[in-house]
Amino acid sequence: MKHLFLIIAAVLFAPISALAEPPVDAALRHVPKDTALIVAIPDLSGFVSGVNAFGKSSHLEELVRLNAADVVGGPLGGHIEGLDLNGAFIVAMRPGQAGPLLIGTLSSPDAWKQSANAEELADGMLKFQLRSQSWYANRIGNVGMIAKDEATVRAAMSADSRFAERMGADARAILSKHEVFIWADIAAWREVLDGAMSIGQGAMQLFSAMTDPEAEGAIAMWRYFFDEARKYVRESEHYAAGMRFSADGAFAQDLLNVRADGEIAGYLAKISKSKRDPLRGLVGEPGMVVFALEWLVPEGTPSLNEAMLDAFGKTMQGRQLLQQEENKKGFDAVKRFYRRLTGYSGSLCKAEGGGIGVTGFYVSQAPDDAMKDFRQAADMWMKPEWMRMMTSQLTMNTAHETTRIGDVEADVYRFTFDSQNAEAKKAIDVMYGESMEFYIAPHKQGVAYAVGKGDFAADALRRLYDPDAKMLADYSRIAIARSRIGPDPQVCMFFDLPKTSRFFMGALKELGEDVPTVLPPKEDAPLIAFGVYLEPAAMRSETFVPAIAIKQMIDACQREHEAVAME
């Protein structure tokens, strides 16, 4: 076929007048009710304009050059004549379907009627060749439909508004506010997803067993993660996501609905929001990554970490270790510690002594009891034999002492690492050094901690008790990033993209990898913002990526390239 939508347009008998309803609504009415996945662009020209503006601000030249023909040219084999490039475009799928159903709003077809090279079937159906395969096309009004089988096209022609109703009001709200929209019926894809996860789990467990057969804990960890993923697939109903672009940045929002009678919904129903700032207590300028999560559940509710702990305890090595009374007491103390927590927070940065430094809180309303549980748990959890459950390639020895940080007694754990694997040893040295210090102490916010090498940990912990230290939440970059997403998330993360890229590229270079050097940015970049919102029977997230953050990273790499070229 020479022109795909010429074929669709050939069945039109007269010029099409403008619709009163939005083009995407007209296109959605022709999505069959049993469709399990759609990708929709409600307004091709608006989407392209936003992406172009984002590309210009971020210095991503490929996005600046993007046009509507590029967007739809892939699914349509490059044949876009007849498609309204200011209209809507939808790709729809269901399991077992021979190929995608493509739905697009059409412009006036008069100029193309004579160009269609297709066999006309009954009821205006057209049959033609595309990529050496038979395809079928038809239209109703100014909406064209094309698929690999005639039945799918006829299903689209006879469809009504039931699919849009099935999406639900929340998903429709996301669609109305974004330039790209995705909706999926998770239940319809459950068999496909289960098969993919089984393959993935088998591959990861086999890899762990082949590379480190003694690390039974690593295999148990993969088993736990995949079991949790299966639970989410089993209990999820619908997923919706949207994205929009501007010169300011890219914003994304998604929503996962879960079964009201499932285990996940049961846990979500117990959650109440904390009325306190999740970043409270953190001090100093934002590091590479800032994170915080907090929510309240009734006393005695099992921690989400307990299932993972039990997975370790059920391994052969775990059962043997837990036969010792001291280890069993420590194991129970870990569970008590987790149950006392309402959240976590921290700021990850490049430590002055090199490597990664992390400072933050295990948030708790009972700091002294939580600290007592941690000490008892650490007596077990930090033993070398527990580390060997995760990897036999790395040995870790721990020395424990107490010290004073101002008026507070802090516990200090000094870790020394070694490995017969030269690559693993070098990676540990780059990230943590031959030794790493972990300081922890009770604090009014819960239990304060600081991790790093050299003097970083002691100095960082001391700052958490300094009444004159500037709160991290008071820095303008944090305030601006928080304003980019909805208020009061239960989980929030903020990323400094240039600093994070510079650190990890530098680490890879130290490990001998041939990667570009990221020069220091000339000024601090706006932060990427991410938030998660837990609701009864649903989970939402929002993400904002500032265009300037990407621009600074690209410019830093370009300056390094120019500097190398001048040498």
N, C-alpha and C positions, 0 to 999 in steps of 0.2 A: 504494500500500500504506500502510495506516495504521500498522502496527507491524511492523517488519522481523523481529525475532526472535520475534514471535508466530507468524510463519509457520514458522520453523525449529522452534519448540516444538510446533507443532501435530502434528508427526509423532511426538512422544514419547507413549508409551502408559502410562507410570507414572512416579511421582516417582523422581528419580535419587538414589541413595545416594552418599555421599562416596567419592571415589577414594582409594586408598592412594598412588598415584603423584602427584607434583606436577602441577598443572594444565597447566603449560607442556609437560611431557613428553607428556601425553595429546594436546595440540594439535599438537605437532611430529610425532606419528606420522601425522597426516593432511596433512602437507605433501608434495606429489608429488615424487618423486626428482629430476625434471629442473627443479625450481624454481631460478631464478637470483638471486633477491633476496628476503629476508624482513626485516621489521621486527617484532620481538616485544617484548611487555611481559609478562614471566612472571607478575607479580602486580600487577594494576591498583590494588588498595588500597594495597599497599606503595609503588608508584611515586608515587601521589598524595600519600601521607603525607610521603614524602621531599621532593617538590617543594613542598608546602605549608610544610614546615619551612624549606627553603632560601629560599623567598619571604619568609617572616616575618623571617628573619635579615638578608636583603639589602635589605629594604624594597621588594620587587617585589610590589606588591599584587595584580597579575593572577595571580601564581603562588599567592598565599595563597588566592584564591578558586577555584582549579582543582579540579574534581572528576572522578571516573571517567567520568561521563556526558559531560563536555566532551571527554575524551580520545578516546573511541570514537564520539562523536556525528557527527564529520565523515565518516569512512569509511562510517558506517551511515546517513547522511542524517538524523541526529537521532533515529532509531528504535532504542532500546536495550533495550526491554522484552524480557525473556527471557534477556538476557546476564547472566552472573554477574560483577558488578562487583568481586568479590574474586578472580576467576579470571584466566586468561591470555587474551591477544588477539594474533593474528598477522595481518599483511598479507603476502601472498606474490605474487610476480610472476615471469614469464619472458618473454623477447622474443617478440613476436607475439601475446601473450595479449590477449583483448578487453578485459579489465579486471582489477582485483585479485581474488585469492581471499582472502576474509575467513574466518578461523577463530577461534572463541571458545568458551570453556567456558560451559555453560548452567546456570541454576538450575532449580528445580522448575517444570515447564511447565503443571501442572494448571490454574492460574488463567487461562491464555491460550488453551487449546485451541479454545474457541468463537469467539475473536476473529480468527483468521486468515482473511483474505479472499484465497484463492489457489486456483488450479486444481491439483488433485492428479493427478500423472502416475503412471507405473508405478514400483514399488519405493519408494514413499513420497516421490518427488521432487515438489517444489512449484514452481509457476511463478507469478510475481506481477509487479506493476508498481512500479517505483521510479524517480522522476524521469523519468517517461514512457518508461521503458525496461524491457524484460523482464529479470528476474533469476530465478535458480534457487537452491533451498535444499534441504538434507537434513541428516541427523544420524546419528551412530553413537554410542551411549551418551550421554554428556552433552557431546559435542563437536558444535557446529553449524558448517556450511560454507555459504557463499553466494558466488556468482559470476555473471557476466553470461551464461555459456554452460553448458549442461548437462554437456558433456564435462569441463569443469574441475572441477565438483562431483563427478562420478563418479570422476575421477582422484584427488581427495582422499579419497573414500570407500574406494578400493581401495589407498591408499598404506600403507606399512609404515614401519619404522624406518630405511630406507635413506638418507633425506635427512639425518637426524641423524648417521648414521655418516659420510656424505659431508662434513659440516661439519668433522669432525676434532676430536681431543681438545682442542687449544689453543682453538679457537673455543667448544667446549662449556664450557671452563673460564671464558671471558669471560662467557658467558651465565649461568652459575651465580652470578656475583658482582655482577651489575649489574641495574638496573631497566628499562633499555631496551637492546635488542640489535639490531644490524644485521649481516647476512651477505650477501655478494655473490660470485657466480661471475664474475670479471672476464672470463674467456674468452667467456662467453655474451653479454656486452655489448660485445665488442670492436668489432664493426661500428658499433654506435651511437656509441661513444666516439670511434672514428676519424673518423666523419662530423662529430661536434661539434667535434673538434679542428681539422679541416680548415677548417671555417667560421670558427672562432676565429682560427686563424693567418692566414687570408686577410684577415679584418677588421682585425687588428692591423697586418699589413704594409701594407695599403692605407692605414690611418690614418697610419702613419709616413711613407709615401711622399707622401701628400697634404699633411701638415703640415710635413714637412721632407725634401724629395726628395733633398737632398745627404747626408743622414745614413744612408749605406749600412750602417754598423755597427749602427745600431738595428734595421734590418730583419734583419741577420744574427743579432742577439741573439734576436729573436723566433723566427726559424727554428730556432736551436739549442734554445731552451726547448721548443718544440713537438716537435722531433725526440726530445728526451729524454723528454718525456711519452709519446710514442708507444712508445718503447722500454719504458717501465714498463708500459704497457697490454699490449704484445705479450708481455712476459715474466712478467706477474703471473698468479697463479692464483686465489687467494681473498682476500677482505678481510673482516675481522670487527671490530666495534667495540661497546663497551658504555659506558653512563653510569649513574651513581647519584648521588643527591642526599641531603643531610642539612642540619641547621641549621648545620653547620660549613662546608659548601661543596659544590661539584659536582666529581666525579671522573670522568674519561674515560680509556679505554684502547682502543687499536686494534692490529691485527696485519695485516700484508700478507705473504702467502706468494708467493714467486717461483719460477719454474721452476728446478729444480736444474741443468739443463744450459744455462742462459742466461748472458748476459754479466754481468748484475747479480749472480747467485749466484756467478759466478766471482770477481768482485771481493770480495764479502762473505766468501768462503772464505779470502781472503788476509789478512783483518783480524784483528789481535790487540788485546786491550784494553791501554791504558796503565795502569800500576799507580799513577800519580801523580794528584794532585787536579787536575782541569782548570781550577779557579779559582786555582791557585797563582800567586803573584806579584801578583795584583790587590790594590789597597789602597783604603782609605777606605770610607765608607758606600755601600750599594747605590744606584745611580742609578735612572733611569727603567727601564732595561733592562740586565740583566747576561746575557752569553752566553758560552758556551765549547763547543768541540768538539775532540775529539782521538781518534785511533786510529792504530795502527801498521800499516804494510804493508811487505813486503820491499823492500829497496833497489832502485831502478830502476823501481818500479811507476809508471806514468803517473799524474799528479795528475788529479783530477776536473775541475780548471780548464782542463786542456790542450785538451780538446775545444772549449771555448768560445773559447779563444785561437785555435785553428785556424780556427774559424768566421769570426773577424775577419780572419785572414790570407788567407782564400780570397776575400774580397770584392775588387772591382776596385781600390778605394782601398788595401786592405791589400796586395795584390800589388804595386802601384806603390811603396808605401812600403818594402816588404821587398826591393826591388831594390837599395836603398842598403845597403851593407855595414854601416854603423853601426847602421841599424835592425834588420838581420837579427841582428846580435850581441846587440842589446838584447832582441829577441824570444826568442832562445834563453836569455838570462839570466833572463827572466820564468819560463820553464819550469823552469830549474834551481832558481830560488828556490822555486817551488811544490813541487817534488819534495823539497826539504830540510825542508819543514814537516811536522809531525805534527798540527798543529791551530791554532786561533785562539781568542782570548778577548778580552773587552772589557767595559767599563761605559760606557753611554751616559747622559748627564745634560744638564741645562740648564746651560750655561756661565755663569759670573759676568758675562762681557761680553755675554751674550745669545746666542741661537742654540744649536745643538747642540755638545756636546763629547763626544769619545770617547777613552778611554784603554784600552790593552790590549797584547796580545802576538801576534806571529806566532810560534807555538811551534816551536822547532827544537832539535835536539841538536847543531847546528853553527852557533852564533850568528855567528861571524866570517865564515864562508863565506856564510851566508845574507845577511848585511849587504853583503858585497862584490857578490853577485848583484843585490841590490836596487838598489844604486847604479848598476850598469850598466844594469839594466832601466829605472830612472827616467830615465836620460838619453834614452831613446827614448819611453817610455810617457807621459811628462808633456809632450811636445811639443804645441803647439796643433793640429797637423795630425791627431794621433791623437784628440784631443777632438772635432774636426770630424767624425770618422767617426760619432760618437754623436749629435751635434746641431750644426747650423750656426746655431741660434738663440742659442747662448751661446759667447762667446769666453773663453779662459782663458790667462793668461800666468803663467809660473812663474819665480821667482828662487830660486837655490840657494846656500846657504852652509853652513859648519860652525861649531859653537860648542861650548863646554864646559858640560856639566851635571854639576857636581861633578867627579869624576875621569874622566868619560866624554866622549868626543867624539861629538857628535850631529850628524846632518844635518838641516838646516832647509829646508823647501820652502814658499815663500810664494806663494799663488795669488791672483791678482786676476781678478775676473769682470766681464764686461760683456755687454750684450745690447741689441739694437735692439727686442726685444720687451719692452714695459713690464711686462707681467704676469710674464714669466720673470725679469726683473731684480729685481722686487720680491720674488719668492719666494726668490731666492738671497740677497738682502740680509737677509730675515727669518731664514733658516736659518743662513747663514754670514757675512753681512756682505759688504762690498765686497772684503774680503781674508780669507784663511784661512791659518792656519799649520799645517804638518804636521811634527812632530818625530819622529825615528826614530833608534834607537841600539842597538848590541848589548847584550844582557842575559843573565844566566845562564839565563833561561827561554827565550831565543831572540832575537827582535828586538822591542824595546819601541817603542811608538808613542803619540802623543797628537795629537789633531786638534781645532782650535777657533780662535776668533778672539780678538784681544787677547793678553793674557798667559796665557790658559788653558793652551795647549799646553805652554809651557815649564814652568809650575808643575806641571802634571799629570805630565809626564815625570819631573821632579825627584823627585816623591813616590814613583815606582816604584823609585827607588834609595835611599830613606830607610830605613835599618835599623830605625828606631823606629816607622815607620808601622804602623798596625793593619791586619792582613790582612782583606780583604773577607770571606773565608770564615769569619772569627771572629765576625762580627756575628750576633746571635741571629736576626734576620729571615731571613738566608740559611740558617742551620741548620734553622730551622723549615720553611722552604719545601722544603729538600732532603729532609726527613723525610716529606713528603707524597707523594713519588714513589719508585719503586724505586731501589736503590743502583746506583752505577757506570754512569750513562748515558754514551754516547759523545758525545751532544749534550745540553746543558742550557741553558735560558733561564729567567730570572726577571723578572717584570714588576711594576712598581709602577703599578697601574691608575689611581689618582687623580692621581699626578704626571704620568704619560704623557698622560692625558686633558687635564689642565690645560695642559700645554705645547702640545699640538697644537691645542687649542681657542683658546689665546692666539695661536698663529701664524696660524690662519685668521682670527681677528678682526683682526690686523694687516694681513692681505691684503684686508680689507674685507668679509669674509663675515659674515652675520648669524647668529652662533652664540652659544649661552649661555656665560656666563663661569663657569668652574669655580673656586670659591674654594679657598684652601689648606685641606687637611684639618687637623682639630684634633690629630691624632696620626698617626704613620706607620702605613700599612696593611700587613697581611700580603701577601706577594708571591704572585702567580700563578706556579706552577711547571710546567715542561714539560721532558720528557726523552725522548730517542730511544735505542733499544737495537738495535744491529746484530747479527744472529745469522746463522748459516749458512742461506741460502735464505729469510730472513725479516727483516722490520723491524717493531719495536714502538714505540709511543709511549705516554706517560702524561701527563695534564694534571690539575692541581688548581686550581680557582678558588675562593678564599676568599669566603664570603658577606660578610664584613666589608668586603672591598675594594670590592665593588659598593655596599654600604650607604654607605660614606664618599663615593663619587662621587655617588650620588644625593642624599645629604644636602647635599653641597657645592653642587650645582646648585640644590637647594631653598632653601638659605640665600641664594644670590644672587638667586633669584626673589623671596623675601620682602623682601630689601633694596631691590630695584628698586621693589616695590609700595609701600614706605613713603616713597619719595622724592616 
